[in-house]
Amino acid sequence: MLEIACGTGIVTRRLQESLPAGATLVATDLNEPMIDYARSVVDASWISWQQVDAQALPFPDAVFDLVVCQFGFMFLPDKVQGFREARRVLAADGVLLANVWNALEANPPAQVIHAAVTELFPADPPTFLHTPYGYHDPDRIRRGMTLAGWETIQLETVRLQSRGSSAEDFARGFAFGSPLTHELVERAADPHDIMRAFERGLMQLGGDRPFTAELSATVVHATRT
């Protein structure tokens, strides 16, 4: 199995728990510090960690049975090439499992965050959230995958209630632990003040402790024929 954009290893840990004996996993990400952290929290000798560009996978053709990517394709500058590479490294009947966020409007917590930064910086609002929540049109996804050579493509919209420990934790993640942080720093924002603004909006949406809100994504299931 190949995991693309493994990040801090959230899905990697789930794969570690569910894969059968004898399985092997190559977990990759473009960001080496992410891989270093994931390696430190996922204890499995059969996982190979590699810094890899998903648009130029350094693997031979047809060597994997399964490619997994959680919330990674939205960030690729050339998404068609990313889908093409995922298909190339899969063996016949190999499967791609991936997901992408649906629009901001379908993900109220992110919409609250985006509204807050737009209100705080009306002359120059941060635009980061347009990237993870901007690749959601099923026709666009299907068209790109078709250009990449995929023939068997299934797209499913999934809506789930997310339950977090608190609105504060959710706000902290966006203010201190996401690429949005860089845009806030560029605007000389106090991240603690920003976090509190996020927290106030999120509490109105989903309560304080726990914080509960709906999240929506599109799940991609494709088979290489």
N, C-alpha and C positions, 0 to 999 in steps of 0.2 A: 504494500500500500504506500501511496505517496500523499502526504499532506502538504498543501500549498498555503502559505500565509498562516503558519501555525501560531504566530504571536507569542503570548505568554504560556501557551500550552493547555488552554482550557479544553479544546476538543481532543488534544493529544491524550490528556488524562482519561477522557471517556473512552477513547479507542483502546488505551492500555487495559481498561477494565473489561472490555467486551470482545477483543480479538481472541481467536482460538490459539492454542499452543502451536508453535511452529510458524506463526505469522511473523512477518517482518514489516517494519514501518520506517520510511524516510520522512522526517519532519523538517520542513524548510520554511524560511522566511527571508525577506530582503534585509531585515533589520537584525544585525548580529547581536546587539544587546538583548533583544527580545528572545533570541535563541538561547543565549547564555542563561537568562532567567528561567526559561522553560526547562532547560536541561537540569537546572538546580532543583526544580520542584517535581519533575516527573522521573521517577526511579525505575528505569527499564533498560536493561543491557541490550535488548534487541532493537532499540530505536537508534537510528542514525540521524544526527542533527547536521544540517548543512545550510549555509547562507546561499540563497539561490534567488535569481530573478525569475519570476513565474513566466515572463515573456521569452525567456531563453533557457529552458530547463537543460541542465548538463547531463542528461541521461539518454541512453540509446532508445531507439524506437521499440515500442511494444514490450516493455519490461514490467509494467505494473498491471495488477488486476483491478485496482480501485484507486481513484484519485478523489480526495476530499478537500474541500475549501470552504471554511466558514467566513463569510463576510470579507472576502478578499478581492474578488473580481472588480468591485466598484472602484478600487484604487489604482487599477492598472491603466497607464496612459493608452495602451493599445489592447483593448479588451478582446478583440477578435484574435489577435496573436496569442493572448493568454489561453483562450479556448482552443486554439489550434495546437498549442504546445501540450495542453492537457490531453487532447485526443491522440497526439502523436505517440506519447509514451505509454498509452494503454494498449494492452493486448486485445485481440479479437474478443468481442463480448465483454470487454472491460467496461466499468461503470464510472461515471463522474457524478459525485454528490456534492452540491454546493448550495449556497444561499446568498441572497442579496437583500438589503433592506428595501421595503417599500417606501413610498413618498413620505416626506415630513408630516403631511396631513394625516397619514395613516399611523403615525407613531407619535402620539401626544407628548411623551416626555421630551423627545428631541425637538418637537415643535415649540414647547415651552422654553427650552434652552435657546433656540434660535430667535424667538420673539424677545427674550430678555436681552440678548446681545444687540439686537437691532434697535431696541429702545435705548440701551445704554450708549451705543455708538451710532446715532442716526446718520451722521455724516460719512461714516466709513465703517459699516457693520462687518464683522468677521463673516467670511463666506465658507468656512471649512465644511459645515454641515451639508452644504449642497453636494459635496462629493460622495459621502457614504449614503446619502438619501436621494441621490440624483440619478441613479441607474436602476430604474424600477419598471420601465415600460415593457410589458411582456413582448410586444411586437419587436421592439428594439433588441431585446435579449435574444429572442428566437432568430431574428434576422442575422445578428452577429454570429451566433452559433452555427447557423447554416453556412455562412461565409467561411467559417472555420472548418467545415467539413462534416459537421454532425448531421445525422439523419434522424435518429430516434431521440426526440427531445420532449420531456414532460416538465411543465411548469405548474406549481401548485402554490396558491396563496395561503399562508398560514397566519392565523391571529391567535395569540396566546396572552393570558394574563401573567405579567411579570411581577414577582413578589420580591422586593428587596428589603434589607434590614431597616433602612431609613431613607427619607428624602435627602438627608444630609450626605449620606454616603454616595448616593447617585449624583448629587450636585458636585461633590468633591472629585469624583471621577472625571467629570467634564472639565472642571476648572483647573485641575492639577495634573490629570493623567491622560489627556487626549491631545491630538494635534491642534485642537482649538486653543490650547494653552499658549502655543507659540504666537497666535494672532492676538491674544490678550496681552502678552508681554510686549509685543510690538506697539501696542496702544498705551503702554505704561499703566495698565490697569492693576489694581491691587487684587490679587487672586482670591484673597479671603473675602473681600467685599463682593466680588463677582460670585463666589460660591454661595454667599448668603442670599444674593438676589435670585440665583438659580433655585436655592432651597425653598424660598418663599413661593415661587411659582409652582414648583413641584408639589409642595404640600397642598396647595389648593387643588391640584389635579388628582393626587392619589394618596393623600394622607401623610402622616409623619412616620410613625413606627407601628407596623411595617409600611413601606411605600408600595403601592400596588397600581399598576397601569397596564394598558393594552399595548403590545408590540406587534408589528406586522412585517412579514418578510415573504419573499418568494423562494421556494425551494426548487432547485434544478436537479432533475434526474435524467441523465443522458447515457446512452449505450453506444459503444463503438461497434458498428456492424462490419 
